[in-house]
């Protein structure tokens, strides 16, 4: 019976862990970040593509709520300036802890 529960749990979790357009960029904290007591908060919102970085696979975005700007890799995307995305963004407190980090990012589907 226990084996069936584990298998059922695995089957339920796998679809929720699906792929996203942007993969998280995990970087070790710098020495300055390690000295500060940092707290990261995951915030759901919408990000607008404001600029693609020339000769790079990166782009700059403006995240709402809060007008927070961040950059992310857009290697496999045909996105253009003004396109919007559903985003889960990790925002540091205090801001000196580092740049916001993307947890999840998917194109925002148009509605009728």
Protein Blocks (a to p, Z undefined) as FASTA:
>chain_A
ZZmmmmmmmmmmmmmmmccfbdcddddddfklmmpccdddddddddddfbdcehiabdcd
dddehiiacdddfkkacbdehiacdddddddddfkloccddfbdcdddddZZ
